[in-house]
Amino acid sequence: MGESDVQIELVKLASRFRRMMQKCDPSGIPQIPALANFPRGTCGDSSDLLAKYLIDHGFANVSYVYGMNGRQSHAWIECDGWIVDITADQFSEIDFPVIVTKNRGFHDRFKGQKKSSGDFERYDEWTVARLREAYRIICSMESEFDEVPGVEFTYKYLEPTSGSRVYLDKYSYVVSYGFLGSMKEHREITITSSGPCTLEQVLTDAREQIIASDQVEKYRSEEIDWESLSVIEAIINPFIE
């Protein structure tokens, strides 16, 4: 695969794996107690599990990386020169759920970095058993995330310009939103940007489209929980200052 093809595949796999993790009932994965607070406090286990998923999908050059920023630790995956991080949004300055990038601006804040094999079989017997079972449970969610027919995602890297921290190129985005007073019901909507735009613009466009579509449905726009509005599928190579 060419470099852009590698990035596209990493984006797809990392995005899907994160959604699979979030689909699981945390109480059903006692092997990872912190999953109830995902992504907080789960960077180590999440990176180990993601590494396994990438290896199982044909990536061989997968490493686990760990570093410290003061008293704050963080872990992520590096693969074929790409940083792959599905828990960086536990930090207040990051608003993207999945990062696949070669820009080290954020991750190099974590000093004393240690890199090891991404295969969690390197751990002790108890840890391997714990991660194997968690991985089995998470992967049981995979069939629920088959590709949506007729939706073609385009992944391109856009060099950032001034005005916003994260810029996105022409792209299709799947946005999730819920309803006030409902813990279970949520919907997804797919929108397409007309050109380079910010993450904020994607959410603004999604809001306008949701209002238009929901005016003739059972929920009125004022019943939508706008705090739940988020991009759940559409991660390009974000630029982080």
N, C-alpha and C positions, 0 to 999 in steps of 0.2 A: 504494500500500500504506500501511496505517496504521503507526504506529511499532512496535507489537509485531510486526506482520507482517514489517517490515524486519529486526528483530532475529532473528526465527525463520529467515528466509532466510539471513542472514549466518552464523548459527550452523551451519546445515546445510552451506552451501558451504565455510566455513572448516574444519569438522570433516572433511568429505570430502576436501578438498585435502591436509590434513595426513596423513591416512591414505594417500592416493595417494603422497605423497612417501616415506612410510615403507615402502610396499610395494616401491618401486624398489630394485634392487640398486645401491648407491652406486658400484660399479666401472663400472656401465653409464652413469653420468652424470659423466664426467670434467670436464664444464663447471663442476661444483660439488664440488671436492675435499672440502670440509668436511662434505658430506652424510653421510659415514661416522660423524661424531660428532653428528648431528642430535639435539637442536636447538642444541647448542653451536656457536657460530661461524657460524651460517647465517642470522641474523636479517635481514641485508640482502637476500641473494638470495631467501630464503623470502618476504619481504614483497613484493619485486618480482614474484615469480611468482604469489603469491596475488592481488595487485592485478590482474594480467592475467586471472586466473580470474574474479574478481568482475566486471571490465569485460565479459568475454565472456558473462557471465550477466546482463547488463542493468543493472549499476550504473554510473552515470556520474560521480558525485561521489566519486571515489576518490583519496586522497592518500597519499604515502609520507612518513613522519615519522621523524626521526633525532635522537637526543640523547645527552648524556654524563652519567654519574654518576661523578665522579672520573675514573678512568682507564678505566672500563667504558662501552662504547657499547652502544646498543640501537636497533633499528628496528622499526617496526610500521606497520600501515595504519589510516587513519581514513576512514570512509565514512558519509555522511549523519549525522554527529554521533556515530557509534559508533567506539570503539577496537576494532580487530580484530587480535589478536595470537596467532600460532600457535607462537611460540618462547619465550614468557615463562618456561616451566618450566625453562629452562637456569639460572635463578636459584634459589637454595636455598629462598627464601621462597615460591615459587610451586609449587603441586602440581597445577595444572590445565593440560592440554595446549593448550586453546584458550580464549581470553578474548574475549568480545564484551560490552563494557560502556561505560557513560558515566561510570563512577566513575574519576577520574583519579589516585587516591591513589598507585598504584604508578608509573604512567608519568610523572607530574610530578616524580619523583625525578631524571629525566634532563633536565638543563638545556641551555639554548642550543638548544632544539629548532628544527629546520629542516624545513619542509614543502614538498614538491614534487609534481608530477603523479605519479599512480600508474602511468602508462603507461611501461613500460621502453623504449619506442621513443625516448624522449628521450635515451638514452645514445649513446655513440660506436658506430660500425659494428661493431667487434669485440665489445663488450659485448652489443649487441643480438643478434648472431648466437649468442653463447654462451647467452644467456637463452632465445632462441627454441628452440634445440635441447633445452635442459633441459626447457622447458615442454612440448614435443612428447612427450618420453619420459615425463614424469610423467602427462600427460593420457592416455597410452595405457593407464594402469592403471584409468581411470575405470569401464570396463564391469564391473570386479570388485566395484564397490561400489554395485550397484543396490539400491533400497529392498527391505527384507525384507518379503514379503507378510504381512499380518496384524499387523504391528508399527506401532502409531501412537504417535509421539512427541509429547509435550505440552511446550511451552516456556513457562514463566512466570517472571517476575522476583519474587523474594521479598526483601523488605527484611530485612537481617540483624538478628539479636538476639544477646544475649551468649552466650558459651560456645564458639564456634567461629569460625574465620576464614572458612570458606566454608559457606554454607547453600544447600540446594537445595529446590525445591518438588516437589510430586507429579510423578513423572516415570518414564519407562522408561529403563533404562540398559543399554548393552551393555558387558560386562566381559570382558576377555581374560585368559587365564592359560595358562601352559606347564607343562612337566614336567621334573623333574630329569634331567639327562643327555641331554636332547633339545634340539637347537638349532633344529629345524624344526617339531616338532609343537606346536600350540597350539589352544586351543578358545575359543569365545566363548559367553557365557551372557547372556540378557536377564532383568533383574529389574525390578520396579516398586516404588517406595517407596509407603508408605501415606499419606504426608503430608510436611511439612517435615522435612528431615533433613540431617545433615552428610555430607560426602564420606566420612569415616571410617565412618559408619553404612552407607553404600551398600556399601563394601568388606566390612564385617563380614557384612552380609546375603548378599552374593555368596559369601563363603567358606562360610557355613552351607549355602547351596543347592548349591554345588559338592560339598561333602562328601557331602551326601545323594544327589546324582545319581551320583557316582562310586563309591559303595559297590557298585553292581551292574554297574559297567563294568570294562573291563580294567585301568584304573589304580586303585590304592588311594589314599586321600586323602593318605597320607604321601609319595607319590611326586610330588605336585604342588609346583611351584616357587612358593611363596607370594610370593616377592619379585617375581615377574612379574605379580602381580595388579594390574590397572589398568583404569580406566574409559577406553574408547576412543571411545565415542559417547554423548554426553549432556551437552553443554555448555550450561549456562544462563548467565545474566549473573551471574558470581561477584562477591562482595563481597570486596575485599582491603583489609585494615587498612593 
